[in-house]
Amino acid sequence: MAGAVAPGGEGWSSRWAFILAAVGAAVGLGNIWRFPTLAGENGGGAFVLVYIACVILIGLPMVLSEVLIGRHGRSDAYHSVVKVAEDSGVSKSWGLFGGFGILGAAAILSFYSVVAGWVLYYVGVMGADFFGALFAGNPMAGALAAETPETIPNRMTDLFANNTLLLGMHVLFMGVTIWIVARGVTDGIEKAATILMPAFFVLLVLITIYGAFTGEFAKAVAFLFTPDFSKLNASVINEALGQALFSMSVASAALITYGGYVARETKLAPTAVMIGFADTGVAILAGLMIFPIVFAVGLDAAAGPTLVFQSLPIAFHTMPAGSLVGLLFFVLVFFAALTSSISLLEAVTAWAKEKTGWSRPMAAWVTGGVIFLVGVACALSLNIWSDVRLLGFWPLFAEANIFDTIDGLVGKILLPVTALLTSIFIGWKADKKLVQAETELSAGMMSVYRFLIGWLAPIAVFLILLFGLFPSLLG
């Protein structure tokens, strides 16, 4: 059932449109890039098991909390929190954490767009490679056939050294993101989600099947699902917890903002569960997609952040139809990056609209333009500004360039603080009847939910904050 609920008359055309958009917000580079990286670095199965437990016990309650705030407030993240606070008889100052989420969304998008630009670059590289092979009558060729496994990683190094190309990819990605958000909820965001997300899932399944038949699928399954509890330590648990929360787009204001467009007829609890499990399923499938290919060619599963951009192109180089699969893989990653970036910009745009009275296109282009300029600084910090240290006086960021400083401030401070305040607000300050009315949980499930959001989530998120600020405590 249609239901325009936001002040501007905007809303999702259906429950499924909201689910696709929300899954798109949650599914991003964190699933395709960061989850396999962390699983590889932290021993596979034990990490995955802890990650799934964190999703169920902490991630899902957080997702439900943010969506209910948005639907009750029917506005941007800041004003939605203020509305819930007012209706709960508590201080409007709680709106501050909604503002933190909006600031976090803007900061994330500034460097996220730069990384997505790398993805676009590889789409171009793999596309040129595939169509060149196709026209040469050899569509089953491996990727980058004219290069060697030793020279393929230089592609990334060359990209970082080329300011024109680096900034050009950033311009292109941000331009597409802004254009979609400027078109509105139904004509822009929803249409993009209903096209991109089904295409994303089709590509994900196809490449996973390809890896199952051409790679070491059994070895990948064993790696991901055979827990070695000797690998578990405080650091691994903390990484799994952080990934579970922030890969689901918690604390970035996106889910609160999207919740503001949800019709009253939509049942939030089962919807939140679908969002959470879809996000987790994508992360698991990403591992099953990537690791069979990695193991088949003898690459290191713990290669870290270089896994997607340097290790996998080497794998595609040696595998049958690698040029085609490489192209499809990076198109898939681009779709994931774009749906997430749309949600991040929408969180900021919705606030700007409400605060200034600007039209949606004006709000999208102005806020997107400011975020783009910050992203330029992030991009340049990879080369000509590599020696700039914004927070050189702070030991935690003493060696961090602009890109890493913004990333660190968001991941270690802004998002954990926002998530902590969100859980405390819903668990302890929000009116119980209001929360029950929005969630429609039974008495028994409501008790479980209140324990998870009021006790377990604050403790868990506080530990993320503590260990992020003081990593030496992890030993």
Salt bridges, closest charged atoms under 4 A:
GLU10 OE1 - LYS353 NZ 3.01
GLU10 OE1 - ARG360 NH2 2.85
ASP76 OD1 - HIS79 ND1 2.69
GLU86 OE2 - LYS92 NZ 3.90
ASP87 OD2 - HIS72 NE2 2.76
ASP87 OD2 - LYS83 NZ 3.29
GLU147 OE2 - ARG155 NH2 2.67
GLU239 OE1 - ARG34 NH2 3.76
GLU346 OE1 - ARG360 NH1 2.71
GLU438 OE1 - ARG71 NE 2.93
GLU438 OE2 - HIS72 ND1 3.07
GLU438 OE2 - ARG264 NH1 2.66
GLU440 OE1 - LYS267 NZ 3.52
